Amino acid sequence: MSSGAGIFFDGKTSARQPVTVDAAPAALRILSPEGVPVAEWPYTELQSLAAPENVLRLGRRGSRLLERLEIRDSGLAAMIDQLAHTIDRSGAG
């Protein structure tokens, strides 16, 4: 499992929430700075959202909330890219 920092937007407010993101085998785990689970997103539900080149911005397919997660850690982003078949940041199409 790989972990790193992220910014979570809960879709209810515009507040940026610093979080820890764990790339677990079946889902992304999003944790508050105190280690409290905020959300768990299965890889099969992830969708890539438009973002600057150095940011992986994710949302959940079909979610009624406008939740999103931003990751700037390139190692963590690469791990998520490998685990989530719905995400392809390789440029291969």
PDB file with one MODEL, atoms N, CA, C and O in Angstrom:
MODEL        1
ATOM      1  N   MET A   1       0.846  -1.174   0.000  1.00  0.00           N
ATOM      2  CA  MET A   1       0.000   0.000   0.000  1.00  0.00           C
ATOM      3  C   MET A   1       0.895   1.242   0.000  1.00  0.00           C
ATOM      4  O   MET A   1       1.921   1.288   0.678  1.00  0.00           O
ATOM      5  N   SER A   2       0.485   2.231  -0.767  1.00  0.00           N
ATOM      6  CA  SER A   2       1.187   3.499  -0.845  1.00  0.00           C
ATOM      7  C   SER A   2       0.303   4.592  -0.258  1.00  0.00           C
ATOM      8  O   SER A   2      -0.919   4.549  -0.400  1.00  0.00           O
ATOM      9  N   SER A   3       0.913   5.562   0.396  1.00  0.00           N
ATOM     10  CA  SER A   3       0.167   6.654   1.017  1.00  0.00           C
ATOM     11  C   SER A   3       0.787   7.983   0.639  1.00  0.00           C
ATOM     12  O   SER A   3       1.958   8.062   0.268  1.00  0.00           O
ATOM     13  N   GLY A   4      -0.028   9.031   0.740  1.00  0.00           N
ATOM     14  CA  GLY A   4       0.478  10.367   0.484  1.00  0.00           C
ATOM     15  C   GLY A   4      -0.561  11.405   0.834  1.00  0.00           C
ATOM     16  O   GLY A   4      -1.680  11.087   1.238  1.00  0.00           O
ATOM     17  N   ALA A   5      -0.172  12.640   0.672  1.00  0.00           N
ATOM     18  CA  ALA A   5      -1.051  13.757   0.990  1.00  0.00           C
ATOM     19  C   ALA A   5      -2.001  14.040  -0.163  1.00  0.00           C
ATOM     20  O   ALA A   5      -1.688  13.792  -1.328  1.00  0.00           O
ATOM     21  N   GLY A   6      -3.162  14.565   0.189  1.00  0.00           N
ATOM     22  CA  GLY A   6      -4.132  14.976  -0.807  1.00  0.00           C
ATOM     23  C   GLY A   6      -4.974  16.107  -0.267  1.00  0.00           C
ATOM     24  O   GLY A   6      -4.892  16.469   0.907  1.00  0.00           O
ATOM     25  N   ILE A   7      -5.788  16.660  -1.155  1.00  0.00           N
ATOM     26  CA  ILE A   7      -6.754  17.687  -0.778  1.00  0.00           C
ATOM     27  C   ILE A   7      -8.120  17.138  -1.160  1.00  0.00           C
ATOM     28  O   ILE A   7      -8.342  16.748  -2.306  1.00  0.00           O
ATOM     29  N   PHE A   8      -9.035  17.110  -0.196  1.00  0.00           N
ATOM     30  CA  PHE A   8     -10.375  16.564  -0.410  1.00  0.00           C
ATOM     31  C   PHE A   8     -11.384  17.701  -0.369  1.00  0.00           C
ATOM     32  O   PHE A   8     -11.330  18.562   0.508  1.00  0.00           O
ATOM     33  N   PHE A   9     -12.303  17.694  -1.326  1.00  0.00           N
ATOM     34  CA  PHE A   9     -13.428  18.604  -1.367  1.00  0.00           C
ATOM     35  C   PHE A   9     -14.670  17.738  -1.205  1.00  0.00           C
ATOM     36  O   PHE A   9     -14.921  16.859  -2.029  1.00  0.00           O
ATOM     37  N   ASP A  10     -15.449  17.976  -0.156  1.00  0.00           N
ATOM     38  CA  ASP A  10     -16.559  17.077   0.169  1.00  0.00           C
ATOM     39  C   ASP A  10     -17.802  17.259  -0.702  1.00  0.00           C
ATOM     40  O   ASP A  10     -18.736  16.463  -0.604  1.00  0.00           O
ATOM     41  N   GLY A  11     -17.834  18.288  -1.551  1.00  0.00           N
ATOM     42  CA  GLY A  11     -18.973  18.506  -2.426  1.00  0.00           C
ATOM     43  C   GLY A  11     -20.109  19.262  -1.759  1.00  0.00           C
ATOM     44  O   GLY A  11     -21.100  19.600  -2.406  1.00  0.00           O
ATOM     45  N   LYS A  12     -19.968  19.525  -0.476  1.00  0.00           N
ATOM     46  CA  LYS A  12     -20.998  20.263   0.259  1.00  0.00           C
ATOM     47  C   LYS A  12     -20.575  21.710   0.491  1.00  0.00           C
ATOM     48  O   LYS A  12     -21.402  22.621   0.477  1.00  0.00           O
ATOM     49  N   THR A  13     -19.272  21.907   0.705  1.00  0.00           N
ATOM     50  CA  THR A  13     -18.707  23.240   0.914  1.00  0.00           C
ATOM     51  C   THR A  13     -17.531  23.404  -0.039  1.00  0.00           C
ATOM     52  O   THR A  13     -17.110  22.446  -0.688  1.00  0.00           O
ATOM     53  N   SER A  14     -17.011  24.599  -0.120  1.00  0.00           N
ATOM     54  CA  SER A  14     -15.842  24.828  -0.977  1.00  0.00           C
ATOM     55  C   SER A  14     -14.544  24.694  -0.196  1.00  0.00           C
ATOM     56  O   SER A  14     -13.471  24.989  -0.723  1.00  0.00           O
ATOM     57  N   ALA A  15     -14.630  24.254   1.050  1.00  0.00           N
ATOM     58  CA  ALA A  15     -13.451  24.140   1.906  1.00  0.00           C
ATOM     59  C   ALA A  15     -12.501  23.042   1.418  1.00  0.00           C
ATOM     60  O   ALA A  15     -12.922  21.936   1.080  1.00  0.00           O
ATOM     61  N   ARG A  16     -11.230  23.376   1.393  1.00  0.00           N
ATOM     62  CA  ARG A  16     -10.167  22.410   1.079  1.00  0.00           C
ATOM     63  C   ARG A  16      -9.834  21.662   2.370  1.00  0.00           C
ATOM     64  O   ARG A  16      -9.561  22.291   3.392  1.00  0.00           O
ATOM     65  N   GLN A  17      -9.854  20.360   2.336  1.00  0.00           N
ATOM     66  CA  GLN A  17      -9.552  19.566   3.516  1.00  0.00           C
ATOM     67  C   GLN A  17      -8.277  18.770   3.264  1.00  0.00           C
ATOM     68  O   GLN A  17      -8.262  17.895   2.397  1.00  0.00           O
ATOM     69  N   PRO A  18      -7.208  19.056   4.003  1.00  0.00           N
ATOM     70  CA  PRO A  18      -6.008  18.230   3.845  1.00  0.00           C
ATOM     71  C   PRO A  18      -6.309  16.821   4.349  1.00  0.00           C
ATOM     72  O   PRO A  18      -6.924  16.647   5.401  1.00  0.00           O
ATOM     73  N   VAL A  19      -5.872  15.826   3.596  1.00  0.00           N
ATOM     74  CA  VAL A  19      -6.126  14.435   3.952  1.00  0.00           C
ATOM     75  C   VAL A  19      -4.899  13.586   3.642  1.00  0.00           C
ATOM     76  O   VAL A  19      -3.981  14.012   2.942  1.00  0.00           O
ATOM     77  N   THR A  20      -4.913  12.385   4.180  1.00  0.00           N
ATOM     78  CA  THR A  20      -3.969  11.352   3.789  1.00  0.00           C
ATOM     79  C   THR A  20      -4.733  10.377   2.909  1.00  0.00           C
ATOM     80  O   THR A  20      -5.857   9.987   3.225  1.00  0.00           O
ATOM     81  N   VAL A  21      -4.116   9.989   1.806  1.00  0.00           N
ATOM     82  CA  VAL A  21      -4.738   9.060   0.875  1.00  0.00           C
ATOM     83  C   VAL A  21      -3.940   7.762   0.898  1.00  0.00           C
ATOM     84  O   VAL A  21      -2.734   7.761   0.650  1.00  0.00           O
ATOM     85  N   ASP A  22      -4.621   6.657   1.198  1.00  0.00           N
ATOM     86  CA  ASP A  22      -3.996   5.336   1.175  1.00  0.00           C
ATOM     87  C   ASP A  22      -4.488   4.602  -0.061  1.00  0.00           C
ATOM     88  O   ASP A  22      -5.693   4.448  -0.263  1.00  0.00           O
ATOM     89  N   ALA A  23      -3.555   4.155  -0.882  1.00  0.00           N
ATOM     90  CA  ALA A  23      -3.901   3.346  -2.059  1.00  0.00           C
ATOM     91  C   ALA A  23      -3.919   1.886  -1.606  1.00  0.00           C
ATOM     92  O   ALA A  23      -2.938   1.162  -1.778  1.00  0.00           O
ATOM     93  N   ALA A  24      -5.030   1.467  -1.032  1.00  0.00           N
ATOM     94  CA  ALA A  24      -5.216   0.088  -0.568  1.00  0.00           C
ATOM     95  C   ALA A  24      -5.483  -0.798  -1.790  1.00  0.00           C
ATOM     96  O   ALA A  24      -5.729  -0.274  -2.876  1.00  0.00           O
ATOM     97  N   PRO A  25      -5.443  -2.111  -1.642  1.00  0.00           N
ATOM     98  CA  PRO A  25      -5.618  -2.992  -2.799  1.00  0.00           C
ATOM     99  C   PRO A  25      -6.933  -2.834  -3.557  1.00  0.00           C
ATOM    100  O   PRO A  25      -6.940  -2.973  -4.780  1.00  0.00           O
ATOM    101  N   ALA A  26      -8.049  -2.549  -2.877  1.00  0.00           N
ATOM    102  CA  ALA A  26      -9.347  -2.505  -3.551  1.00  0.00           C
ATOM    103  C   ALA A  26      -9.951  -1.110  -3.659  1.00  0.00           C
ATOM    104  O   ALA A  26     -10.883  -0.900  -4.436  1.00  0.00           O
ATOM    105  N   ALA A  27      -9.433  -0.154  -2.887  1.00  0.00           N
ATOM    106  CA  ALA A  27     -10.065   1.173  -2.863  1.00  0.00           C
ATOM    107  C   ALA A  27      -9.096   2.219  -2.331  1.00  0.00           C
ATOM    108  O   ALA A  27      -8.130   1.902  -1.638  1.00  0.00           O
ATOM    109  N   LEU A  28      -9.378   3.473  -2.672  1.00  0.00           N
ATOM    110  CA  LEU A  28      -8.661   4.585  -2.055  1.00  0.00           C
ATOM    111  C   LEU A  28      -9.303   4.867  -0.710  1.00  0.00           C
ATOM    112  O   LEU A  28     -10.524   4.978  -0.608  1.00  0.00           O
ATOM    113  N   ARG A  29      -8.487   4.982   0.308  1.00  0.00           N
ATOM    114  CA  ARG A  29      -8.973   5.349   1.630  1.00  0.00           C
ATOM    115  C   ARG A  29      -8.550   6.787   1.875  1.00  0.00           C
ATOM    116  O   ARG A  29      -7.373   7.125   1.748  1.00  0.00           O
ATOM    117  N   ILE A  30      -9.499   7.622   2.221  1.00  0.00           N
ATOM    118  CA  ILE A  30      -9.245   9.037   2.465  1.00  0.00           C
ATOM    119  C   ILE A  30      -9.417   9.275   3.955  1.00  0.00           C
ATOM    120  O   ILE A  30     -10.485   9.022   4.514  1.00  0.00           O
ATOM    121  N   LEU A  31      -8.348   9.769   4.602  1.00  0.00           N
ATOM    122  CA  LEU A  31      -8.320   9.924   6.054  1.00  0.00           C
ATOM    123  C   LEU A  31      -8.067  11.374   6.444  1.00  0.00           C
ATOM    124  O   LEU A  31      -7.297  12.076   5.790  1.00  0.00           O
ATOM    125  N   SER A  32      -8.718  11.813   7.509  1.00  0.00           N
ATOM    126  CA  SER A  32      -8.484  13.152   8.050  1.00  0.00           C
ATOM    127  C   SER A  32      -7.061  13.211   8.605  1.00  0.00           C
ATOM    128  O   SER A  32      -6.411  12.176   8.751  1.00  0.00           O
ATOM    129  N   PRO A  33      -6.567  14.433   8.920  1.00  0.00           N
ATOM    130  CA  PRO A  33      -5.233  14.537   9.529  1.00  0.00           C
ATOM    131  C   PRO A  33      -5.101  13.750  10.834  1.00  0.00           C
ATOM    132  O   PRO A  33      -3.996  13.370  11.221  1.00  0.00           O
ATOM    133  N   GLU A  34      -6.232  13.502  11.515  1.00  0.00           N
ATOM    134  CA  GLU A  34      -6.212  12.718  12.760  1.00  0.00           C
ATOM    135  C   GLU A  34      -6.299  11.216  12.503  1.00  0.00           C
ATOM    136  O   GLU A  34      -6.269  10.422  13.443  1.00  0.00           O
ATOM    137  N   GLY A  35      -6.407  10.824  11.236  1.00  0.00           N
ATOM    138  CA  GLY A  35      -6.483   9.406  10.900  1.00  0.00           C
ATOM    139  C   GLY A  35      -7.887   8.842  10.862  1.00  0.00           C
ATOM    140  O   GLY A  35      -8.066   7.630  10.739  1.00  0.00           O
ATOM    141  N   VAL A  36      -8.894   9.710  10.968  1.00  0.00           N
ATOM    142  CA  VAL A  36     -10.292   9.276  10.928  1.00  0.00           C
ATOM    143  C   VAL A  36     -10.711   9.088   9.468  1.00  0.00           C
ATOM    144  O   VAL A  36     -10.482   9.977   8.647  1.00  0.00           O
ATOM    145  N   PRO A  37     -11.322   7.945   9.130  1.00  0.00           N
ATOM    146  CA  PRO A  37     -11.772   7.740   7.752  1.00  0.00           C
ATOM    147  C   PRO A  37     -12.795   8.797   7.333  1.00  0.00           C
ATOM    148  O   PRO A  37     -13.765   9.053   8.046  1.00  0.00           O
ATOM    149  N   VAL A  38     -12.568   9.402   6.175  1.00  0.00           N
ATOM    150  CA  VAL A  38     -13.466  10.400   5.600  1.00  0.00           C
ATOM    151  C   VAL A  38     -14.284   9.759   4.484  1.00  0.00           C
ATOM    152  O   VAL A  38     -15.483  10.011   4.358  1.00  0.00           O
ATOM    153  N   ALA A  39     -13.627   8.930   3.677  1.00  0.00           N
ATOM    154  CA  ALA A  39     -14.300   8.267   2.556  1.00  0.00           C
ATOM    155  C   ALA A  39     -13.461   7.083   2.099  1.00  0.00           C
ATOM    156  O   ALA A  39     -12.262   7.004   2.364  1.00  0.00           O
ATOM    157  N   GLU A  40     -14.120   6.173   1.410  1.00  0.00           N
ATOM    158  CA  GLU A  40     -13.438   5.057   0.761  1.00  0.00           C
ATOM    159  C   GLU A  40     -14.033   4.935  -0.635  1.00  0.00           C
ATOM    160  O   GLU A  40     -15.234   4.716  -0.792  1.00  0.00           O
ATOM    161  N   TRP A  41     -13.189   5.079  -1.640  1.00  0.00           N
ATOM    162  CA  TRP A  41     -13.632   5.065  -3.027  1.00  0.00           C
ATOM    163  C   TRP A  41     -13.082   3.834  -3.736  1.00  0.00           C
ATOM    164  O   TRP A  41     -11.871   3.734  -3.936  1.00  0.00           O
ATOM    165  N   PRO A  42     -13.947   2.889  -4.123  1.00  0.00           N
ATOM    166  CA  PRO A  42     -13.481   1.734  -4.896  1.00  0.00           C
ATOM    167  C   PRO A  42     -12.876   2.200  -6.224  1.00  0.00           C
ATOM    168  O   PRO A  42     -13.373   3.145  -6.837  1.00  0.00           O
ATOM    169  N   TYR A  43     -11.815   1.544  -6.661  1.00  0.00           N
ATOM    170  CA  TYR A  43     -11.140   1.935  -7.906  1.00  0.00           C
ATOM    171  C   TYR A  43     -12.080   1.880  -9.101  1.00  0.00           C
ATOM    172  O   TYR A  43     -11.933   2.663 -10.040  1.00  0.00           O
ATOM    173  N   THR A  44     -13.045   0.964  -9.078  1.00  0.00           N
ATOM    174  CA  THR A  44     -13.966   0.836 -10.210  1.00  0.00           C
ATOM    175  C   THR A  44     -14.899   2.037 -10.344  1.00  0.00           C
ATOM    176  O   THR A  44     -15.528   2.208 -11.388  1.00  0.00           O
ATOM    177  N   GLU A  45     -15.001   2.875  -9.305  1.00  0.00           N
ATOM    178  CA  GLU A  45     -15.873   4.042  -9.342  1.00  0.00           C
ATOM    179  C   GLU A  45     -15.124   5.342  -9.629  1.00  0.00           C
ATOM    180  O   GLU A  45     -15.745   6.399  -9.733  1.00  0.00           O
ATOM    181  N   LEU A  46     -13.804   5.275  -9.757  1.00  0.00           N
ATOM    182  CA  LEU A  46     -13.025   6.492  -9.953  1.00  0.00           C
ATOM    183  C   LEU A  46     -13.140   7.014 -11.373  1.00  0.00           C
ATOM    184  O   LEU A  46     -13.212   6.251 -12.336  1.00  0.00           O
ATOM    185  N   GLN A  47     -13.154   8.332 -11.475  1.00  0.00           N
ATOM    186  CA  GLN A  47     -13.043   8.959 -12.785  1.00  0.00           C
ATOM    187  C   GLN A  47     -12.062  10.111 -12.671  1.00  0.00           C
ATOM    188  O   GLN A  47     -12.022  10.819 -11.665  1.00  0.00           O
ATOM    189  N   SER A  48     -11.283  10.281 -13.704  1.00  0.00           N
ATOM    190  CA  SER A  48     -10.322  11.368 -13.762  1.00  0.00           C
ATOM    191  C   SER A  48     -11.044  12.642 -14.181  1.00  0.00           C
ATOM    192  O   SER A  48     -11.872  12.620 -15.092  1.00  0.00           O
ATOM    193  N   LEU A  49     -10.733  13.747 -13.521  1.00  0.00           N
ATOM    194  CA  LEU A  49     -11.320  15.043 -13.835  1.00  0.00           C
ATOM    195  C   LEU A  49     -10.234  15.962 -14.379  1.00  0.00           C
ATOM    196  O   LEU A  49      -9.054  15.776 -14.083  1.00  0.00           O
ATOM    197  N   ALA A  50     -10.624  16.940 -15.164  1.00  0.00           N
ATOM    198  CA  ALA A  50      -9.670  17.884 -15.735  1.00  0.00           C
ATOM    199  C   ALA A  50      -8.857  18.542 -14.625  1.00  0.00           C
ATOM    200  O   ALA A  50      -9.393  18.948 -13.594  1.00  0.00           O
ATOM    201  N   ALA A  51      -7.549  18.638 -14.862  1.00  0.00           N
ATOM    202  CA  ALA A  51      -6.644  19.192 -13.855  1.00  0.00           C
ATOM    203  C   ALA A  51      -5.348  19.638 -14.527  1.00  0.00           C
ATOM    204  O   ALA A  51      -5.041  19.212 -15.641  1.00  0.00           O
ATOM    205  N   PRO A  52      -4.592  20.498 -13.845  1.00  0.00           N
ATOM    206  CA  PRO A  52      -3.262  20.846 -14.361  1.00  0.00           C
ATOM    207  C   PRO A  52      -2.394  19.590 -14.472  1.00  0.00           C
ATOM    208  O   PRO A  52      -2.684  18.566 -13.853  1.00  0.00           O
ATOM    209  N   GLU A  53      -1.354  19.682 -15.251  1.00  0.00           N
ATOM    210  CA  GLU A  53      -0.496  18.527 -15.539  1.00  0.00           C
ATOM    211  C   GLU A  53       0.079  17.852 -14.290  1.00  0.00           C
ATOM    212  O   GLU A  53       0.232  16.631 -14.274  1.00  0.00           O
ATOM    213  N   ASN A  54       0.394  18.607 -13.263  1.00  0.00           N
ATOM    214  CA  ASN A  54       1.033  18.028 -12.075  1.00  0.00           C
ATOM    215  C   ASN A  54       0.048  17.585 -10.999  1.00  0.00           C
ATOM    216  O   ASN A  54       0.453  17.275  -9.879  1.00  0.00           O
ATOM    217  N   VAL A  55      -1.249  17.553 -11.330  1.00  0.00           N
ATOM    218  CA  VAL A  55      -2.279  17.196 -10.353  1.00  0.00           C
ATOM    219  C   VAL A  55      -3.142  16.059 -10.894  1.00  0.00           C
ATOM    220  O   VAL A  55      -3.604  16.110 -12.034  1.00  0.00           O
ATOM    221  N   LEU A  56      -3.357  15.036 -10.071  1.00  0.00           N
ATOM    222  CA  LEU A  56      -4.342  14.002 -10.367  1.00  0.00           C
ATOM    223  C   LEU A  56      -5.606  14.407  -9.620  1.00  0.00           C
ATOM    224  O   LEU A  56      -5.625  14.435  -8.390  1.00  0.00           O
ATOM    225  N   ARG A  57      -6.650  14.718 -10.362  1.00  0.00           N
ATOM    226  CA  ARG A  57      -7.926  15.124  -9.757  1.00  0.00           C
ATOM    227  C   ARG A  57      -8.930  14.016 -10.046  1.00  0.00           C
ATOM    228  O   ARG A  57      -9.154  13.647 -11.199  1.00  0.00           O
ATOM    229  N   LEU A  58      -9.529  13.494  -8.985  1.00  0.00           N
ATOM    230  CA  LEU A  58     -10.449  12.366  -9.098  1.00  0.00           C
ATOM    231  C   LEU A  58     -11.817  12.698  -8.547  1.00  0.00           C
ATOM    232  O   LEU A  58     -11.962  13.525  -7.646  1.00  0.00           O
ATOM    233  N   GLY A  59     -12.812  12.043  -9.101  1.00  0.00           N
ATOM    234  CA  GLY A  59     -14.166  12.074  -8.588  1.00  0.00           C
ATOM    235  C   GLY A  59     -14.700  10.651  -8.620  1.00  0.00           C
ATOM    236  O   GLY A  59     -13.984   9.720  -8.989  1.00  0.00           O
ATOM    237  N   ARG A  60     -15.959  10.485  -8.231  1.00  0.00           N
ATOM    238  CA  ARG A  60     -16.605   9.167  -8.264  1.00  0.00           C
ATOM    239  C   ARG A  60     -17.691   9.170  -9.319  1.00  0.00           C
ATOM    240  O   ARG A  60     -18.523  10.075  -9.367  1.00  0.00           O
ATOM    241  N   ARG A  61     -17.677   8.161 -10.156  1.00  0.00           N
ATOM    242  CA  ARG A  61     -18.719   8.018 -11.175  1.00  0.00           C
ATOM    243  C   ARG A  61     -20.079   7.882 -10.503  1.00  0.00           C
ATOM    244  O   ARG A  61     -20.239   7.129  -9.543  1.00  0.00           O
ATOM    245  N   GLY A  62     -21.050   8.617 -11.016  1.00  0.00           N
ATOM    246  CA  GLY A  62     -22.412   8.483 -10.538  1.00  0.00           C
ATOM    247  C   GLY A  62     -22.703   9.110  -9.189  1.00  0.00           C
ATOM    248  O   GLY A  62     -23.826   9.004  -8.696  1.00  0.00           O
ATOM    249  N   SER A  63     -21.732   9.753  -8.583  1.00  0.00           N
ATOM    250  CA  SER A  63     -21.961  10.360  -7.272  1.00  0.00           C
ATOM    251  C   SER A  63     -22.853  11.581  -7.419  1.00  0.00           C
ATOM    252  O   SER A  63     -22.670  12.388  -8.331  1.00  0.00           O
ATOM    253  N   ARG A  64     -23.812  11.714  -6.524  1.00  0.00           N
ATOM    254  CA  ARG A  64     -24.683  12.893  -6.526  1.00  0.00           C
ATOM    255  C   ARG A  64     -23.968  14.101  -5.937  1.00  0.00           C
ATOM    256  O   ARG A  64     -24.341  15.244  -6.206  1.00  0.00           O
ATOM    257  N   LEU A  65     -22.943  13.846  -5.137  1.00  0.00           N
ATOM    258  CA  LEU A  65     -22.148  14.924  -4.567  1.00  0.00           C
ATOM    259  C   LEU A  65     -21.032  15.302  -5.546  1.00  0.00           C
ATOM    260  O   LEU A  65     -20.611  14.487  -6.367  1.00  0.00           O
ATOM    261  N   LEU A  66     -20.574  16.514  -5.449  1.00  0.00           N
ATOM    262  CA  LEU A  66     -19.468  16.953  -6.300  1.00  0.00           C
ATOM    263  C   LEU A  66     -18.138  16.772  -5.579  1.00  0.00           C
ATOM    264  O   LEU A  66     -17.260  17.632  -5.651  1.00  0.00           O
ATOM    265  N   GLU A  67     -17.997  15.647  -4.885  1.00  0.00           N
ATOM    266  CA  GLU A  67     -16.752  15.345  -4.180  1.00  0.00           C
ATOM    267  C   GLU A  67     -15.617  15.251  -5.182  1.00  0.00           C
ATOM    268  O   GLU A  67     -15.798  14.801  -6.313  1.00  0.00           O
ATOM    269  N   ARG A  68     -14.444  15.683  -4.744  1.00  0.00           N
ATOM    270  CA  ARG A  68     -13.269  15.452  -5.565  1.00  0.00           C
ATOM    271  C   ARG A  68     -12.045  15.371  -4.668  1.00  0.00           C
ATOM    272  O   ARG A  68     -12.037  15.839  -3.530  1.00  0.00           O
ATOM    273  N   LEU A  69     -11.031  14.768  -5.223  1.00  0.00           N
ATOM    274  CA  LEU A  69      -9.787  14.542  -4.510  1.00  0.00           C
ATOM    275  C   LEU A  69      -8.653  14.969  -5.417  1.00  0.00           C
ATOM    276  O   LEU A  69      -8.624  14.604  -6.592  1.00  0.00           O
ATOM    277  N   GLU A  70      -7.713  15.744  -4.879  1.00  0.00           N
ATOM    278  CA  GLU A  70      -6.555  16.178  -5.642  1.00  0.00           C
ATOM    279  C   GLU A  70      -5.297  15.606  -5.028  1.00  0.00           C
ATOM    280  O   GLU A  70      -5.089  15.665  -3.816  1.00  0.00           O
ATOM    281  N   ILE A  71      -4.459  15.051  -5.893  1.00  0.00           N
ATOM    282  CA  ILE A  71      -3.196  14.446  -5.466  1.00  0.00           C
ATOM    283  C   ILE A  71      -2.078  15.046  -6.298  1.00  0.00           C
ATOM    284  O   ILE A  71      -2.133  15.047  -7.528  1.00  0.00           O
ATOM    285  N   ARG A  72      -1.065  15.556  -5.616  1.00  0.00           N
ATOM    286  CA  ARG A  72       0.091  16.140  -6.301  1.00  0.00           C
ATOM    287  C   ARG A  72       1.328  15.244  -6.208  1.00  0.00           C
ATOM    288  O   ARG A  72       2.308  15.464  -6.919  1.00  0.00           O
ATOM    289  N   ASP A  73       1.285  14.262  -5.358  1.00  0.00           N
ATOM    290  CA  ASP A  73       2.392  13.319  -5.175  1.00  0.00           C
ATOM    291  C   ASP A  73       2.453  12.397  -6.397  1.00  0.00           C
ATOM    292  O   ASP A  73       1.557  11.578  -6.603  1.00  0.00           O
ATOM    293  N   SER A  74       3.505  12.531  -7.203  1.00  0.00           N
ATOM    294  CA  SER A  74       3.590  11.771  -8.461  1.00  0.00           C
ATOM    295  C   SER A  74       3.679  10.265  -8.231  1.00  0.00           C
ATOM    296  O   SER A  74       3.156   9.490  -9.032  1.00  0.00           O
ATOM    297  N   GLY A  75       4.325   9.844  -7.164  1.00  0.00           N
ATOM    298  CA  GLY A  75       4.421   8.413  -6.865  1.00  0.00           C
ATOM    299  C   GLY A  75       3.062   7.820  -6.508  1.00  0.00           C
ATOM    300  O   GLY A  75       2.710   6.736  -6.973  1.00  0.00           O
ATOM    301  N   LEU A  76       2.311   8.526  -5.690  1.00  0.00           N
ATOM    302  CA  LEU A  76       0.971   8.071  -5.316  1.00  0.00           C
ATOM    303  C   LEU A  76       0.053   8.095  -6.531  1.00  0.00           C
ATOM    304  O   LEU A  76      -0.735   7.170  -6.726  1.00  0.00           O
ATOM    305  N   ALA A  77       0.143   9.141  -7.351  1.00  0.00           N
ATOM    306  CA  ALA A  77      -0.674   9.223  -8.567  1.00  0.00           C
ATOM    307  C   ALA A  77      -0.375   8.049  -9.500  1.00  0.00           C
ATOM    308  O   ALA A  77      -1.294   7.482 -10.091  1.00  0.00           O
ATOM    309  N   ALA A  78       0.881   7.687  -9.635  1.00  0.00           N
ATOM    310  CA  ALA A  78       1.259   6.553 -10.490  1.00  0.00           C
ATOM    311  C   ALA A  78       0.700   5.242  -9.936  1.00  0.00           C
ATOM    312  O   ALA A  78       0.260   4.386 -10.704  1.00  0.00           O
ATOM    313  N   MET A  79       0.714   5.078  -8.616  1.00  0.00           N
ATOM    314  CA  MET A  79       0.168   3.879  -7.993  1.00  0.00           C
ATOM    315  C   MET A  79      -1.336   3.783  -8.260  1.00  0.00           C
ATOM    316  O   MET A  79      -1.842   2.711  -8.593  1.00  0.00           O
ATOM    317  N   ILE A  80      -2.042   4.891  -8.116  1.00  0.00           N
ATOM    318  CA  ILE A  80      -3.483   4.908  -8.376  1.00  0.00           C
ATOM    319  C   ILE A  80      -3.753   4.597  -9.837  1.00  0.00           C
ATOM    320  O   ILE A  80      -4.689   3.864 -10.156  1.00  0.00           O
ATOM    321  N   ASP A  81      -2.945   5.145 -10.718  1.00  0.00           N
ATOM    322  CA  ASP A  81      -3.074   4.883 -12.154  1.00  0.00           C
ATOM    323  C   ASP A  81      -2.958   3.387 -12.442  1.00  0.00           C
ATOM    324  O   ASP A  81      -3.674   2.866 -13.298  1.00  0.00           O
ATOM    325  N   GLN A  82      -2.083   2.707 -11.751  1.00  0.00           N
ATOM    326  CA  GLN A  82      -1.909   1.258 -11.932  1.00  0.00           C
ATOM    327  C   GLN A  82      -3.088   0.469 -11.371  1.00  0.00           C
ATOM    328  O   GLN A  82      -3.512  -0.521 -11.968  1.00  0.00           O
ATOM    329  N   LEU A  83      -3.618   0.896 -10.231  1.00  0.00           N
ATOM    330  CA  LEU A  83      -4.677   0.147  -9.557  1.00  0.00           C
ATOM    331  C   LEU A  83      -6.071   0.395 -10.124  1.00  0.00           C
ATOM    332  O   LEU A  83      -6.937  -0.478 -10.045  1.00  0.00           O
ATOM    333  N   ALA A  84      -6.294   1.573 -10.692  1.00  0.00           N
ATOM    334  CA  ALA A  84      -7.618   1.945 -11.190  1.00  0.00           C
ATOM    335  C   ALA A  84      -7.649   1.818 -12.710  1.00  0.00           C
ATOM    336  O   ALA A  84      -7.067   2.642 -13.416  1.00  0.00           O
ATOM    337  N   HIS A  85      -8.320   0.801 -13.210  1.00  0.00           N
ATOM    338  CA  HIS A  85      -8.386   0.591 -14.653  1.00  0.00           C
ATOM    339  C   HIS A  85      -9.212   1.661 -15.355  1.00  0.00           C
ATOM    340  O   HIS A  85      -9.148   1.786 -16.578  1.00  0.00           O
ATOM    341  N   THR A  86      -9.987   2.436 -14.595  1.00  0.00           N
ATOM    342  CA  THR A  86     -10.798   3.512 -15.171  1.00  0.00           C
ATOM    343  C   THR A  86      -9.980   4.792 -15.367  1.00  0.00           C
ATOM    344  O   THR A  86     -10.463   5.750 -15.969  1.00  0.00           O
ATOM    345  N   ILE A  87      -8.751   4.809 -14.862  1.00  0.00           N
ATOM    346  CA  ILE A  87      -7.871   5.975 -14.967  1.00  0.00           C
ATOM    347  C   ILE A  87      -6.706   5.597 -15.884  1.00  0.00           C
ATOM    348  O   ILE A  87      -6.094   4.541 -15.723  1.00  0.00           O
ATOM    349  N   ASP A  88      -6.409   6.474 -16.846  1.00  0.00           N
ATOM    350  CA  ASP A  88      -5.246   6.251 -17.723  1.00  0.00           C
ATOM    351  C   ASP A  88      -4.547   7.573 -17.953  1.00  0.00           C
ATOM    352  O   ASP A  88      -4.986   8.391 -18.762  1.00  0.00           O
ATOM    353  N   ARG A  89      -3.463   7.775 -17.241  1.00  0.00           N
ATOM    354  CA  ARG A  89      -2.703   9.010 -17.379  1.00  0.00           C
ATOM    355  C   ARG A  89      -1.459   8.806 -18.232  1.00  0.00           C
ATOM    356  O   ARG A  89      -0.595   9.681 -18.287  1.00  0.00           O
ATOM    357  N   SER A  90      -1.359   7.658 -18.899  1.00  0.00           N
ATOM    358  CA  SER A  90      -0.171   7.352 -19.690  1.00  0.00           C
ATOM    359  C   SER A  90      -0.113   8.111 -21.004  1.00  0.00           C
ATOM    360  O   SER A  90       0.947   8.208 -21.623  1.00  0.00           O
ATOM    361  N   GLY A  91      -1.246   8.649 -21.431  1.00  0.00           N
ATOM    362  CA  GLY A  91      -1.298   9.326 -22.730  1.00  0.00           C
ATOM    363  C   GLY A  91      -1.496   8.374 -23.874  1.00  0.00           C
ATOM    364  O   GLY A  91      -1.481   8.785 -25.034  1.00  0.00           O
ATOM    365  N   ALA A  92      -1.686   7.083 -23.567  1.00  0.00           N
ATOM    366  CA  ALA A  92      -1.844   6.067 -24.604  1.00  0.00           C
ATOM    367  C   ALA A  92      -3.257   6.056 -25.179  1.00  0.00           C
ATOM    368  O   ALA A  92      -3.514   5.359 -26.161  1.00  0.00           O
ATOM    369  N   GLY A  93      -4.159   6.803 -24.596  1.00  0.00           N
ATOM    370  CA  GLY A  93      -5.499   6.867 -25.151  1.00  0.00           C
ATOM    371  C   GLY A  93      -6.461   6.514 -24.132  1.00  0.00           C
ATOM    372  O   GLY A  93      -7.664   6.505 -24.394  1.00  0.00           O
TER     373      GLY A  93
ENDMDL
END
